[in-house]
Amino acid sequence: MHDSENIPSENLDENLEDILLTVKEAAKYVDESPGVIRNWMRELKTHIPTIQGDNGYHYFGRPALERLLLIRQLNREQNYSIKQIEFHFATGGKILNSEPTPEASELILKDLQVIKDQLEHQKKFNETLVHQLKKQQYHIDYQQKYITDSLTKRDEQLLLAFRETQQPKVEVAAAVHPVKKRFFSKLFSKGKK
């Protein structure tokens, strides 16, 4: 099934009716890499008329090679994507516009304006929220200072009240203490005499 090895490459075009090329040979014929040809075969299999041999390999005759040349031209020279090429073949040569239609452009612009308006609204909301949070933080700080000051004042008052209640006890203890001291001092001083 593979006869191209016996045909010189310069006579390939005139003898193309009689031979079938492998992927590697077809790639060389259309000036692409075998990987590119395999990719085109995966993506555009139904549009490339190859012949499948008994061994399961695909072979390229004249119609398949012409189709590969057209795919190469559409892809390399006219910058068609694989989807655009597939659309081109499926519709008998119509061009799939990659450019949005004016209606689509208008819809996109309207959607973008809606998004822009929503972002502006969100920005205003965020600014208001930040202002409210700062205001709330100010109140929290004020309350914290008020609580701290109140506790400090209360502690001072409690300490003062405690001292005032302790003062009479200290005076009583001081009054009793000298008496005891005199008693013990008399007791011990008698023993020394």
Secondary structure per residue as TSV (DSSP state, phi and psi in degrees):
chain	resnum	aa	ss	phi	psi
A	1	M	-	360.0	-21.6
A	2	H	-	-104.5	100.7
A	3	D	-	-109.4	-0.2
A	4	S	G	-72.0	-17.3
A	5	E	G	-67.7	-27.1
A	6	N	G	-86.8	-8.0
A	7	I	S	-103.6	127.6
A	8	P	-	-62.2	148.0
A	9	S	G	-65.7	-29.1
A	10	E	G	-71.6	-22.9
A	11	N	G	-95.6	7.9
A	12	L	T	-61.6	-43.2
A	13	D	T	-62.7	-40.7
A	14	E	T	-77.7	-23.9
A	15	N	T	-101.9	12.4
A	16	L	T	-64.4	-25.4
A	17	E	T	-65.5	-29.8
A	18	D	T	-95.1	-11.7
A	19	I	-	-119.6	163.0
A	20	L	-	-125.4	135.3
A	21	L	B	-106.1	150.2
A	22	T	-	-78.4	174.6
A	23	V	H	-58.7	-44.9
A	24	K	H	-63.6	-42.3
A	25	E	H	-69.9	-39.0
A	26	A	H	-64.9	-38.7
A	27	A	H	-61.8	-41.7
A	28	K	H	-65.6	-39.6
A	29	Y	H	-63.0	-41.7
A	30	V	T	-94.5	5.0
A	31	D	T	61.7	49.1
A	32	E	S	-133.5	170.2
A	33	S	-	-85.5	155.1
A	34	P	H	-58.9	-32.9
A	35	G	H	-62.9	-39.3
A	36	V	H	-65.7	-43.5
A	37	I	H	-62.2	-41.8
A	38	R	H	-63.9	-39.0
A	39	N	H	-63.8	-44.6
A	40	W	H	-61.7	-37.0
A	41	M	H	-64.8	-40.6
A	42	R	H	-65.5	-46.1
A	43	E	H	-82.2	-31.3
A	44	L	H	-124.4	30.2
A	45	K	G	-51.4	-42.6
A	46	T	G	-72.2	-13.2
A	47	H	G	-105.4	0.8
A	48	I	S	-115.4	109.8
A	49	P	-	-79.5	76.8
A	50	T	-	-87.1	167.9
A	51	I	E	-114.3	128.5
A	52	Q	E	-95.3	125.3
A	53	G	-	-80.1	173.5
A	54	D	T	-61.2	-26.6
A	55	N	T	-82.5	-3.4
A	56	G	S	92.6	-8.1
A	57	Y	-	-78.8	152.3
A	58	H	E	-95.2	137.5
A	59	Y	E	-121.0	147.9
A	60	F	B	-110.3	118.4
A	61	G	-	-95.9	-169.3
A	62	R	H	-57.2	-48.0
A	63	P	H	-62.0	-38.9
A	64	A	H	-67.9	-40.2
A	65	L	H	-66.2	-39.3
A	66	E	H	-63.1	-39.6
A	67	R	H	-66.1	-40.7
A	68	L	H	-62.5	-40.1
A	69	L	H	-63.6	-39.8
A	70	L	H	-66.0	-42.4
A	71	I	H	-60.6	-44.1
A	72	R	H	-61.0	-43.7
A	73	Q	I	-63.3	-46.7
A	74	L	I	-63.0	-41.7
A	75	N	I	-75.8	-48.5
A	76	R	I	-84.5	-42.0
A	77	E	I	-91.0	-33.0
A	78	Q	S	-108.9	3.9
A	79	N	-	56.6	36.1
A	80	Y	-	-75.1	142.1
A	81	S	-	-81.5	169.9
A	82	I	H	-59.9	-40.7
A	83	K	H	-64.2	-39.0
A	84	Q	H	-67.0	-38.9
A	85	I	H	-65.1	-43.6
A	86	E	H	-61.2	-42.5
A	87	F	H	-63.3	-41.3
A	88	H	H	-57.7	-46.4
A	89	F	H	-72.2	-40.4
A	90	A	H	-67.4	-29.0
A	91	T	T	-103.6	9.7
A	92	G	T	75.1	28.2
A	93	G	S	111.1	3.8
A	94	K	-	-71.0	153.4
A	95	I	-	-97.8	131.3
A	96	L	-	-88.5	114.4
A	97	N	-	-70.6	125.6
A	98	S	-	-88.8	-15.2
A	99	E	S	-80.0	138.6
A	100	P	-	-69.5	145.9
A	101	T	-	-70.4	162.1
A	102	P	H	-57.2	-37.9
A	103	E	H	-63.4	-43.0
A	104	A	H	-64.8	-39.3
A	105	S	H	-63.1	-41.7
A	106	E	H	-63.9	-42.0
A	107	L	H	-62.7	-41.6
A	108	I	H	-64.2	-42.9
A	109	L	H	-63.5	-40.2
A	110	K	H	-63.3	-44.8
A	111	D	H	-61.7	-41.6
A	112	L	H	-64.0	-38.6
A	113	Q	H	-65.1	-40.8
A	114	V	H	-61.1	-44.6
A	115	I	H	-63.0	-42.0
A	116	K	H	-62.0	-44.3
A	117	D	H	-62.1	-42.4
A	118	Q	H	-63.9	-39.6
A	119	L	H	-65.4	-40.1
A	120	E	H	-64.4	-42.3
A	121	H	H	-61.7	-43.4
A	122	Q	H	-63.7	-38.5
A	123	K	H	-62.7	-45.5
A	124	K	H	-63.3	-42.1
A	125	F	H	-60.5	-44.6
A	126	N	H	-63.2	-41.2
A	127	E	H	-62.6	-43.8
A	128	T	H	-62.8	-42.0
A	129	L	H	-62.8	-43.7
A	130	V	H	-62.2	-42.9
A	131	H	H	-60.3	-45.9
A	132	Q	H	-63.5	-40.6
A	133	L	H	-64.8	-38.7
A	134	K	H	-65.4	-41.1
A	135	K	H	-63.1	-43.9
A	136	Q	H	-64.5	-39.9
A	137	Q	H	-63.6	-38.5
A	138	Y	H	-60.1	-45.5
A	139	H	H	-64.7	-39.3
A	140	I	H	-63.7	-45.1
A	141	D	H	-62.0	-42.0
A	142	Y	H	-62.1	-45.8
A	143	Q	H	-63.6	-40.4
A	144	Q	H	-62.5	-42.8
A	145	K	H	-64.8	-42.9
A	146	Y	H	-60.6	-45.6
A	147	I	H	-62.9	-46.5
A	148	T	H	-61.3	-45.7
A	149	D	H	-63.1	-42.6
A	150	S	H	-63.3	-42.8
A	151	L	H	-65.9	-40.4
A	152	T	H	-63.1	-45.6
A	153	K	H	-62.6	-42.7
A	154	R	H	-62.1	-43.3
A	155	D	H	-61.8	-41.0
A	156	E	H	-63.4	-42.9
A	157	Q	H	-64.9	-41.5
A	158	L	H	-63.6	-41.8
A	159	L	H	-63.9	-42.8
A	160	L	H	-63.4	-44.6
A	161	A	H	-64.3	-39.0
A	162	F	H	-63.3	-43.2
A	163	R	H	-64.0	-40.1
A	164	E	H	-65.5	-37.3
A	165	T	H	-75.0	-28.2
A	166	Q	H	-80.3	-25.2
A	167	Q	H	-58.5	-49.2
A	168	P	H	-61.3	-36.8
A	169	K	H	-64.7	-39.7
A	170	V	H	-66.3	-41.2
A	171	E	H	-66.0	-40.3
A	172	V	H	-65.1	-43.9
A	173	A	H	-64.0	-37.0
A	174	A	H	-68.6	-36.7
A	175	A	H	-69.3	-38.9
A	176	V	H	-76.3	-34.0
A	177	H	H	-63.7	-44.8
A	178	P	H	-63.4	-34.5
A	179	V	H	-63.0	-46.9
A	180	K	H	-62.7	-38.1
A	181	K	H	-67.2	-38.4
A	182	R	H	-66.5	-40.4
A	183	F	H	-60.7	-49.5
A	184	F	H	-69.4	-37.8
A	185	S	H	-66.1	-34.6
A	186	K	H	-68.7	-42.5
A	187	L	H	-60.0	-46.5
A	188	F	H	-80.3	-29.6
A	189	S	H	-72.6	-27.9
A	190	K	H	-67.5	-34.9
A	191	G	H	-70.2	-24.0
A	192	K	H	-84.5	-23.9
A	193	K	-	-76.2	360.0
